[in-house]
Amino acid sequence: MQTVSLAPEWNRLDLLGIYLAAGRRGEKIGASVHEQLRDEQEKVRILRGQSPWREVIDKYGLSLFDQEILVCALAPEAEPRLGWMFQDLQPGLSSPYPCPALMRELFVLDGDEAGLFQKSLSAMAPLFRHGLLEQGGGRLYRSLQPTSKSRTELLGWSQVMEAPPGTVPLETNATWDDLVLPEACMQALREFLLWITHRAKVVDEWGARFCGGPVALFAGPSGTGKTFSAEVLANVIGWPLFRVDLGFLISKYIGETEKNLNALFDSAHGRNMVLLFDEADSLFGKRGEIREARDRYANMQVSHLLARMERHQGPCILTSNMRWHLDPAFARRFHSVIEFPRPDKEARTRLWQRHIPPRAPLSKEFGRINLGAEMTLTGGQIRNAALHSAFLAAGEESDIEPAHIARAVWLELSKEGQEVRRQSLGRLETYLPGGN
């Protein structure tokens, strides 16, 4: 196993821990331990010029301090005995993962070395920018944990994609061929995808100024394909899609919303995943005038969210039914804004053809009705109505009839809570009970 090939790393940390513990007690270390440490350090030097270290160092541009930090963070998982040792050496933290203060003691860093070491712990440093460690910010007494990505890169473990806190995974089986959208919308989706797929070339190779995200706003009426398009994009790049549960994020208690946002973005940072803020109007609404304390607090929450999303390294997609309701200060952070219009007649026809089950028996009367031309429905409404009509026909053990479609559309339009006119169904009106 790959953990065996990294044995010199773990043996060296073992010995450094012995040195530190003895030094704190004022004890001297024997010559044999000195000799062991020199041997292990030489083995580590050779090891880091070989696979898997060589590839990881070159790929992410890791400095010597980056390497030391990363191996310390991985040690408790690769060798549990080291986790117990770290816990003994930092009793106040009650964590098997080491904090930066402990690492500085282990490697006997001070002066300029301590400054360079601390620089490797900034949020924009390679370890956090590339999602190899969980926590950033350089806090001396905050334990550092490895990510699934670093376990895969150095330990050879299978990468397990856990859902970030406050999110729900969505299926991503849809493809470009499943989308029924205007060509301008399709082109905008393909261009947004370039921000993800060509980031390494533009930023790392061409030296473009480093930026977070990318972040996109999908705006348009409900049922026009915004969420479905996010599923397609995630499937195309082969990354999981997680929908953010806004009910989990927003809290009436001071500080809780910010805490939830931090947990979400810390977990997702640098990982190959897409975050979807579905129907985000409630969270990203306009910041109003400050009339009382709770208004000031709401504005602070939005400001905190803007800052975290701006620093987050990974694609975020927000959907909105009311683009005009979004705060302009937030809109400036979007790398792409894509409008999803209501489908036209041709698009509605294609949507009906796509959503009626392909092997369902259809009555001969279907040939006389162009469903796309008769009713101005959204894609979501057509999908629901097509399925409902299929279940109505299955319950009657019959072909799908125009009457089933008429009933399903009537019920779908009634969901909006407004009075539905029979004329809204076009020629399908005659198939409703009581029709002519």
Helices and strands as residue ranges (DSSP letters): H 2-5, H 7-25, H 31-47, H 53-60, H 64-78, H 80-89, H 100-106, H 112-119, H 126-129, H 148-150, I 151-155, E 167-170, G 176-178, H 183-197, H 199-199, I 200-205, E 213-219, H 226-237, E 241-244, H 246-249, H 256-268, E 274-277, G 280-282, H 293-311, E 313-320, G 323-325, H 328-331, E 336-339, H 345-355, G 364-368, H 371-374, H 379-396, H 402-414, G 422-431
